[in-house]
Amino acid sequence: MKALVILGSPRTNMNTDILLEQVIKGLEAKNVEVEKIELGKLKFDPCISCNACGQTGQCYKKDDLTSIYDKFDTSDIIVVGSPMYFNSVTAITKTMIDRCQAFWSSKYILNKPSIDKNKKRKGMFVCVGGAKQPEEGFVGATVVIDLFFKAINTEYVYNMLVDNTDEVFVGDSKDLLKKAYKMGSDLAKY
Ligand SMILES: Cc1cc2nc3c(=O)[nH]c(=O)nc-3n(C[C@H](O)[C@H](O)[C@H](O)COP(=O)(O)O)c2cc1C
């Protein structure tokens, strides 16, 4: 099995990244081949609503995101990690998602998905929020991910939502690290 893990925080070795690294360890313990993409290190433009993908099913832009479409297609597991920014995902995460409009258009407009619709993909979302809040505080981010996973024919199976990260660093919580590891290894069971 193959997993694509996407870091949507511009910060490496911080809360989101540390949780993703545990998810990766859990996946690798089950022999899943993992590719991690750090969006903060890539250069890519936002979607400009040119509607080329509404006609071709492909994004016409050629930049650092171009290779990601095939990676979604060939992955069995997709993990997106993003901090919450203004009650949603980060701008780099949202820009990547908007650039996947090609999948949405090919599926819902052209009825000819440019992502293999017969492949079973499992999706997990890791989201951290600096403020102390209940799970409902994450709804702005989870609804975005829900629609994104639908567009890429991925079943949204797990959320790991962690609040209060501006007070409590996830790296100091053995329980959170263990939980992320277990979710990774459980994802591989499907
Ligand atoms: C631009 C910006 C907007 C933010 N908006 C929110 C927010 O709406 N809710 C919240 O709980 N935390 C918010 N935060 C705090 C981050 O979610 C928090 O610092 C988180 O730990 C960052 O993730 P990282 O450590 O993986 O980079 C915001 C931080 C930034 C920089």
The ligand as an SDF file (V2000), in Angstrom:
LIG
                    3D

 31 33  0  0  0  0  0  0  0  0999 V2000
   -2.5380   33.2220   10.6440 C   0  0  0  0  0  0  0  0  0  0  0  0
   -2.9000   32.3680   11.8340 C   0  0  0  0  0  0  0  0  0  0  0  0
   -4.2340   32.1400   12.1280 C   0  0  0  0  0  0  0  0  0  0  0  0
   -4.5790   31.3310   13.2060 C   0  0  0  0  0  0  0  0  0  0  0  0
   -5.9200   31.0880   13.4360 N   0  0  0  0  0  0  0  0  0  0  0  0
   -6.2700   30.2610   14.4450 C   0  0  0  0  0  0  0  0  0  0  0  0
   -7.6500   29.9510   14.6830 C   0  0  0  0  0  0  0  0  0  0  0  0
   -8.5460   30.4190   14.0120 O   0  0  0  0  0  0  0  0  0  0  0  0
   -7.9320   29.1040   15.7020 N   0  0  0  0  0  0  0  0  0  0  0  0
   -6.9790   28.5510   16.5130 C   0  0  0  0  0  0  0  0  0  0  0  0
   -7.2930   27.7850   17.4060 O   0  0  0  0  0  0  0  0  0  0  0  0
   -5.6540   28.8200   16.3010 N   0  0  0  0  0  0  0  0  0  0  0  0
   -5.2830   29.6450   15.2890 C   0  0  0  0  0  0  0  0  0  0  0  0
   -3.9320   29.8860   15.0400 N   0  0  0  0  0  0  0  0  0  0  0  0
   -2.9310   29.2120   15.8820 C   0  0  0  0  0  0  0  0  0  0  0  0
   -2.3770   27.9440   15.2030 C   0  0  0  0  0  0  0  0  0  0  0  0
   -3.4200   27.0500   14.8650 O   0  0  0  0  0  0  0  0  0  0  0  0
   -1.3840   27.2420   16.1380 C   0  0  0  0  0  0  0  0  0  0  0  0
   -0.3050   28.1080   16.4110 O   0  0  0  0  0  0  0  0  0  0  0  0
   -0.8750   25.9330   15.6100 C   0  0  0  0  0  0  0  0  0  0  0  0
   -0.1410   25.2690   16.6160 O   0  0  0  0  0  0  0  0  0  0  0  0
    0.0600   26.0940   14.3990 C   0  0  0  0  0  0  0  0  0  0  0  0
    0.3900   24.8260   13.9060 O   0  0  0  0  0  0  0  0  0  0  0  0
    1.9330   24.3330   13.7720 P   0  0  0  0  0  0  0  0  0  0  0  0
    2.4880   24.4010   15.1680 O   0  0  0  0  0  0  0  0  0  0  0  0
    1.8470   22.9600   13.2570 O   0  0  0  0  0  0  0  0  0  0  0  0
    2.5720   25.2640   12.8090 O   0  0  0  0  0  0  0  0  0  0  0  0
   -3.5700   30.7280   14.0060 C   0  0  0  0  0  0  0  0  0  0  0  0
   -2.2130   30.9790   13.7040 C   0  0  0  0  0  0  0  0  0  0  0  0
   -1.8780   31.7710   12.6370 C   0  0  0  0  0  0  0  0  0  0  0  0
   -0.4140   32.0260   12.3200 C   0  0  0  0  0  0  0  0  0  0  0  0
  1  2  1  0
  2  3  1  0
  2 30  2  0
  3  4  2  0
  4  5  1  0
  4 28  1  0
  5  6  2  0
  6  7  1  0
  6 13  1  0
  7  8  2  0
  7  9  1  0
  9 10  1  0
 10 11  2  0
 10 12  1  0
 12 13  2  0
 13 14  1  0
 14 15  1  0
 14 28  1  0
 15 16  1  0
 16 17  1  0
 16 18  1  0
 18 19  1  0
 18 20  1  0
 20 21  1  0
 20 22  1  0
 22 23  1  0
 23 24  1  0
 24 25  2  0
 24 26  1  0
 24 27  1  0
 28 29  2  0
 29 30  1  0
 30 31  1  0
M  END
$$$$
